[in-house]
Amino acid sequence: MVENAGTEQSAAPAERIPFMQRLLDNPFLLLFLGVVIPTVIYILWGVMEIAQIPLMK
């Protein structure tokens, strides 16, 4: 009888996927971040511009 050495399960633990790879592999999260980050930046920019307008006497 011939044994197949390739069919044995390895006892090595599963390799953990790095955080950045998991982040970049998720297209919906990238879409969400691509919409939310510019929106927040432009809102903050607008608030700062409005705050710099001098008050009328």
CORWOWO-V650250 format. One record per residue. N is the residue number from 1. OMEGA is omega in whole degrees, 0 to 359 (NA if undefined). NEAR is the number of other ideal C-beta (glycine too) atoms within 8 Angstrom. D_CENTER is the distance of its C-alpha to the mean C-alpha in Angstrom with 1 decimal. Layout:
BEGIN
{{N:OMEGA:NEAR:D_CENTER} {N:OMEGA:NEAR:D_CENTER}}
END
This chain:
BEGIN
{{1:182:2:51.3} {2:178:3:48.4} {3:175:4:45.1} {4:181:5:41.8} {5:183:5:39.9} {6:183:4:36.6} {7:181:4:36.5} {8:176:5:36.3} {9:179:3:33.1} {10:182:4:31.9} {11:182:3:31.8} {12:179:4:28.8} {13:180:3:25.9} {14:181:4:22.7} {15:181:4:20.3} {16:181:4:17.1} {17:181:5:13.9} {18:184:6:12.0} {19:183:5:8.7} {20:178:6:7.3} {21:177:8:9.0} {22:179:9:7.8} {23:184:9:4.0} {24:178:7:6.0} {25:183:5:8.6} {26:184:8:7.3} {27:181:5:8.8} {28:176:6:9.1} {29:177:8:5.7} {30:177:10:5.6} {31:179:8:9.1} {32:180:8:8.7} {33:180:8:6.9} {34:177:8:9.4} {35:186:8:12.1} {36:185:8:11.7} {37:177:8:11.3} {38:179:8:14.4} {39:180:8:16.2} {40:180:8:16.1} {41:181:8:17.1} {42:177:8:20.0} {43:179:8:21.1} {44:178:8:21.4} {45:178:8:23.1} {46:178:8:25.5} {47:178:8:26.4} {48:178:8:27.2} {49:179:8:29.4} {50:180:7:31.2} {51:182:6:31.8} {52:179:6:33.4} {53:182:6:36.0} {54:179:4:39.3} {55:179:4:41.0} {56:180:3:44.2} {57:NA:2:47.5}}
END
